């Protein structure tokens, strides 16, 4: 059984085309700006869902996917449930449904490797390139994330790199340039997405009785977004502000 937190139909921000987004329960990161804090606790409120049920839901929406759309598994952190997801991914592949995983890249084992081999596109979240700042944001270093990117590159697995632009936390020109230098020759990076910082999830913290740690951090100005796009574009060909 797969622990599902919720679904979003006709999603347009989590991979190509129109997508069914499956939010899974449980995450090993503790991102300060997490927009889905209710998905972090692996034992949190979720639906124990069978492979058949998710396949049925995907098939009911397949007519809307077109040539580009499909199913995206987000979270939480989907790779924490890699073993349970493998048979589901095999079924979806047999049915010709495009599969994305949105991952922080920090979980690695044989099941994750097999899961990535069944995945059409990885949305790899690189929270920060500087390891100390990455640890401040997430509670973890970024070494495993960088190793997953290397594995994807070496095995010819396409991915989109996603970067949340948080003033005072990940909006540093030197760090973005270091990231650009590190990844500039990767052939498997199809697209770089700059994700503007937002506070849309703050009400969830209030409802859960938790403190939101980035109070006072302002959302990005248009100038910050334009400058970041120009900076990333010095290293990558396909850069978008999502």
C-alpha positions in Angstrom: 0.0 0.0 0.0 1.1 3.5 -0.7 0.6 6.4 1.7 -1.2 9.2 -0.3 -1.8 12.6 1.2 -3.9 14.1 -1.6 -4.3 14.5 -5.3 -4.4 17.5 -7.7 -6.0 17.1 -11.1 -5.0 19.0 -14.2 -1.8 20.3 -12.6 0.3 22.5 -14.8 3.4 23.3 -12.6 4.8 19.8 -11.9 6.1 18.6 -15.2 5.1 18.8 -18.8 1.5 19.1 -20.0 -1.6 18.5 -17.9 -0.9 16.1 -15.0 -2.4 14.2 -12.1 -0.2 15.1 -9.1 -0.1 12.5 -6.4 1.2 14.0 -3.1 2.7 11.3 -0.9 3.0 11.3 2.8 6.4 11.5 4.6 9.6 13.6 4.1 13.1 13.4 5.5 13.8 17.1 4.9 12.5 19.9 7.2 12.6 22.8 4.7 12.0 26.1 6.5 9.6 27.3 3.7 7.8 24.0 3.1 4.4 24.7 1.6 3.1 21.3 2.6 4.1 20.8 6.2 1.2 18.4 6.6 2.9 15.9 4.4 6.2 15.8 6.4 5.3 13.3 9.2 5.4 9.8 7.7 2.7 8.8 10.2 0.6 11.8 9.5 -2.9 11.8 8.1 -2.9 9.9 4.8 -4.8 7.3 2.8 -3.4 3.8 2.5 -3.9 3.4 -1.2 -3.5 0.4 -3.5 -1.7 0.3 -6.8 -5.0 -0.5 -8.5 -6.7 2.6 -7.1 -4.0 5.0 -8.3 -3.9 3.3 -11.7 -7.7 3.6 -12.0 -7.5 7.3 -11.1 -4.7 7.9 -13.7 -6.6 6.1 -16.4 -9.7 8.1 -15.7 -7.7 11.3 -16.5 -5.5 9.9 -19.3 -7.7 11.4 -22.0 -6.6 14.9 -20.8 -2.9 14.2 -20.6 -2.4 14.4 -24.4 1.1 13.8 -25.7 3.0 15.6 -22.9 1.0 15.1 -19.7 0.9 12.2 -17.2 1.3 11.6 -13.5 3.7 13.3 -11.1 4.6 11.9 -7.7 5.4 14.7 -5.3 5.2 15.0 -1.5 6.5 14.8 0.9 9.4 12.8 -0.5 8.3 10.1 -3.0 11.5 8.1 -2.8 10.8 7.2 0.8 8.2 4.9 -0.6 10.2 3.6 -3.5 9.6 -0.1 -2.9 5.9 0.3 -2.9 6.0 2.6 -5.9 7.9 0.2 -8.2 5.0 -2.1 -9.1 2.8 1.0 -9.6 5.4 2.6 -12.0 5.6 -0.7 -13.9 1.8 -0.7 -14.4 1.8 3.0 -15.5 4.6 2.3 -18.0 2.6 -0.6 -19.5 -0.3 1.7 -20.0 1.8 4.3 -21.7 1.5 7.0 -19.0 4.3 9.5 -18.6 5.8 9.5 -15.1 7.5 12.3 -13.2 9.0 12.2 -9.7 9.5 15.5 -7.8 12.4 14.6 -5.4 14.9 16.3 -3.1 17.4 13.6 -4.3 18.6 12.7 -0.8 17.4 9.0 -0.6 19.4 6.4 -2.3 19.1 2.6 -2.3 18.5 -0.2 -4.8 14.7 0.5 -4.8 15.3 4.2 -5.6 17.7 3.2 -8.4 15.1 0.8 -9.9 12.4 3.5 -9.5 14.4 6.1 -11.4 14.9 3.6 -14.2 11.1 3.5 -14.6 10.7 7.3 -14.4 10.4 9.4 -17.6 11.4 12.7 -16.0 12.9 13.6 -12.6 12.1 17.0 -11.1 15.2 17.5 -8.9 14.9 20.1 -6.2 18.3 21.6 -5.5 17.6 23.8 -2.4 21.1 25.5 -2.3 24.5 24.7 -3.7 26.4 25.9 -0.6 26.3 22.9 1.8 26.1 25.0 4.9 23.2 27.1 3.7 21.5 23.9 2.4 21.7 22.5 5.9 20.2 25.6 7.4 17.3 25.4 4.9 16.6 21.7 5.1 18.4 20.2 8.1 20.6 18.1 5.8 23.6 18.5 3.5 23.3 18.5 -0.3 25.8 15.8 -1.1 23.3 13.1 -1.8 21.3 15.4 -4.0 24.3 16.2 -6.1 25.2 12.5 -6.3 21.7 11.7 -7.6 22.1 14.4 -10.3 25.4 12.8 -11.3 23.7 9.3 -11.5 21.0 10.7 -13.7 23.6 12.3 -16.0 25.7 9.2 -16.2 22.7 6.9 -16.9 21.1 9.2 -19.5 18.0 10.0 -17.4 16.5 13.4 -18.2 15.7 15.8 -15.4 14.6 19.3 -14.7 16.4 21.2 -12.0 14.3 23.3 -9.6 15.5 26.1 -7.4 13.4 28.0 -4.8 14.6 31.6 -4.7 14.4 32.6 -1.0 15.8 36.1 -0.1 18.5 35.7 2.6 18.6 31.9 2.3 19.2 30.9 -1.3 19.3 34.2 -3.2 23.1 34.6 -3.4 24.9 35.3 -6.7 28.1 33.4 -5.7 26.1 30.3 -4.8 24.1 30.4 -8.0 27.2 30.9 -10.0 28.9 27.9 -8.2 25.8 25.8 -9.1 26.0 26.9 -12.7 29.7 26.0 -13.0 29.0 22.6 -11.4 26.1 21.7 -13.7 26.8 23.7 -16.9 28.0 20.7 -18.9 25.2 18.3 -17.9 23.5 17.0 -21.0 20.5 15.5 -19.1 19.3 18.8 -17.7 16.4 19.7 -20.0 15.2 22.7 -18.1 15.9 24.9 -15.1 12.9 26.2 -13.1 13.2 29.1 -10.7 10.5 28.8 -8.1 9.6 32.1 -6.5 9.4 32.1 -2.7 5.8 32.3 -1.5 3.9 32.2 1.8 0.9 30.3 0.6 1.4 27.5 3.1 1.7 29.7 6.2 -2.0 29.1 7.1 -1.2 25.3 7.4 1.4 26.0 10.1 -1.2 28.0 12.0 -3.8 25.3 11.7 -1.2 22.7 12.9 -0.2 24.9 15.8 3.4 25.2 14.5 5.6 28.3 14.1 6.5 29.3 10.6 10.2 29.9 10.7 10.5 32.5 7.9 8.2 35.2 9.2 9.2 38.5 7.8 10.9 37.1 4.7 9.4 39.0 1.8 8.4 37.4 -1.5 10.6 38.0 -4.5 10.4 41.3 -6.3 10.1 41.2 -10.1 13.7 42.6 -10.2 15.0 39.7 -8.2 13.3 37.2 -10.5 14.6 38.9 -13.6 18.1 39.0 -12.3 18.1 35.4 -11.2 16.8 34.3 -14.6 19.5 36.2 -16.3 22.1 34.7 -14.0 21.0 31.1 -14.5 20.7 31.8 -18.3 24.5 32.4 -18.4 24.9 28.6 -17.7 21.8 26.9 -18.9 19.7 27.2 -22.1 16.2 26.6 -20.9 15.5 28.7 -17.8 12.0 29.5 -16.6 10.4 31.3 -13.7 7.6 29.0 -12.6 
